[in-house]
Amino acid sequence: MSRIMLEGMEFYAYHGCFKEEQLIGNRFIVDLEVEVETSGAEVSDRLHDTVNYQAVYQKVKEAMEHKSHLLEHLAGRILDNIREEFPGIGYMKLKVSKMNPPMGGRMKCVSISIERMYK
């Protein structure tokens, strides 16, 4: 098994509990790690023998385009969308960070991290 990581994906999106967040939007950083069997691709050098990173990115991007109130909901949707497209993934770890959240004080970000193991 190998770990494929898509790190520091940046999106401007409209997630949050407050009406202003859903209107004004915010910057989000997404980090994703997937575990998948890559021995076939290591030998063949063919894209269809591994997980297509661009297709995974597109799944994250699509999920980011649909508003959520909670980061937990957003993160779960991202993982579900990826798993549906790539059932061979054995493990995923996702971190979604909302940059400069409206917390009443200066803060770099607030994040949710979710890990899922599949059989």
C-alpha positions as CSV (number, residue, x, y, z in Angstrom):
1,M,0.0,0.0,0.0
2,S,1.1,3.6,-0.7
3,R,-0.1,6.9,0.6
4,I,-0.9,9.6,-1.9
5,M,-1.2,13.1,-0.5
6,L,-2.8,16.2,-2.0
7,E,-1.7,19.0,0.3
8,G,-2.6,22.6,0.6
9,M,-5.5,22.6,-1.8
10,E,-7.0,26.1,-1.6
11,F,-10.6,27.1,-2.2
12,Y,-12.8,30.1,-1.7
13,A,-16.1,28.8,-0.6
14,Y,-19.3,29.7,1.4
15,H,-19.4,27.3,4.4
16,G,-20.4,28.3,7.9
17,C,-23.2,28.7,10.4
18,F,-23.6,32.4,10.1
19,K,-25.5,34.0,7.2
20,E,-22.6,36.3,6.5
21,E,-20.3,33.4,6.0
22,Q,-22.6,31.9,3.4
23,L,-22.8,35.3,1.6
24,I,-19.3,36.6,1.9
25,G,-17.3,33.4,1.9
26,N,-13.9,32.5,3.2
27,R,-10.7,30.8,2.2
28,F,-10.3,27.1,3.0
29,I,-7.3,24.8,2.9
30,V,-7.8,21.1,2.3
31,D,-5.2,18.3,2.9
32,L,-6.0,14.8,1.9
33,E,-4.2,11.5,2.3
34,V,-5.3,8.3,0.7
35,E,-3.9,4.8,1.0
36,V,-4.2,2.7,-2.1
37,E,-2.5,-0.3,-3.7
38,T,0.0,1.1,-6.3
39,S,2.2,-2.0,-7.1
40,G,0.5,-2.3,-10.5
41,A,1.3,1.3,-11.4
42,E,4.8,1.0,-10.1
43,V,5.4,-1.7,-12.8
44,S,3.1,-0.5,-15.6
45,D,3.6,3.3,-15.5
46,R,-0.1,3.6,-16.5
47,L,-2.6,6.0,-14.9
48,H,-5.4,3.6,-14.8
49,D,-3.4,1.3,-12.4
50,T,-3.5,3.9,-9.6
51,V,-5.7,6.7,-8.3
52,N,-5.9,9.6,-10.6
53,Y,-4.8,12.6,-8.5
54,Q,-6.6,15.1,-10.8
55,A,-9.9,13.2,-10.5
56,V,-9.5,13.2,-6.7
57,Y,-8.9,16.9,-6.8
58,Q,-12.1,17.4,-8.9
59,K,-14.1,15.4,-6.3
60,V,-12.8,17.7,-3.5
61,K,-13.5,20.8,-5.6
62,E,-17.1,19.7,-6.4
63,A,-17.8,19.1,-2.7
64,M,-16.4,22.5,-1.8
65,E,-18.8,24.2,-4.3
66,H,-21.8,23.1,-2.3
67,K,-22.5,25.1,0.9
68,S,-22.4,23.4,4.3
69,H,-23.1,24.9,7.7
70,L,-20.5,22.6,9.4
71,L,-17.0,21.6,8.5
72,E,-17.8,18.2,9.8
73,H,-20.6,17.8,7.2
74,L,-18.3,19.2,4.5
75,A,-15.5,16.8,5.4
76,G,-17.8,13.8,5.4
77,R,-19.2,14.7,2.0
78,I,-15.7,15.0,0.5
79,L,-14.7,11.6,1.8
80,D,-18.0,10.0,0.7
81,N,-17.6,11.4,-2.8
82,I,-14.0,10.2,-3.2
83,R,-14.8,6.8,-1.8
84,E,-17.8,6.4,-4.2
85,E,-15.5,7.2,-7.2
86,F,-12.5,5.1,-5.9
87,P,-13.7,2.1,-4.0
88,G,-10.1,0.6,-3.9
89,I,-9.0,3.2,-1.4
90,G,-8.3,1.5,1.9
91,Y,-7.8,4.6,4.1
92,M,-8.4,8.3,4.0
93,K,-7.4,11.2,6.2
94,L,-8.8,14.6,5.5
95,K,-8.2,18.0,7.1
96,V,-10.3,21.0,6.2
97,S,-9.2,24.4,7.6
98,K,-11.3,27.6,7.5
99,M,-8.8,30.5,7.4
100,N,-9.5,33.6,9.5
101,P,-12.8,32.3,11.0
102,P,-15.2,34.9,12.5
103,M,-14.5,34.0,16.1
104,G,-14.3,37.5,17.6
105,G,-10.6,37.5,17.8
106,R,-7.5,37.0,15.6
107,M,-7.0,33.4,14.7
108,K,-5.2,31.7,11.8
109,C,-7.7,28.9,11.2
110,V,-10.1,26.4,12.7
111,S,-9.9,22.8,11.3
112,I,-11.6,19.4,11.3
113,S,-9.6,16.2,10.7
114,I,-11.4,13.0,9.9
115,E,-9.8,9.5,9.3
116,R,-11.6,6.6,7.8
117,M,-10.5,3.0,7.2
118,Y,-12.2,0.8,4.7
119,K,-12.1,-3.0,4.2
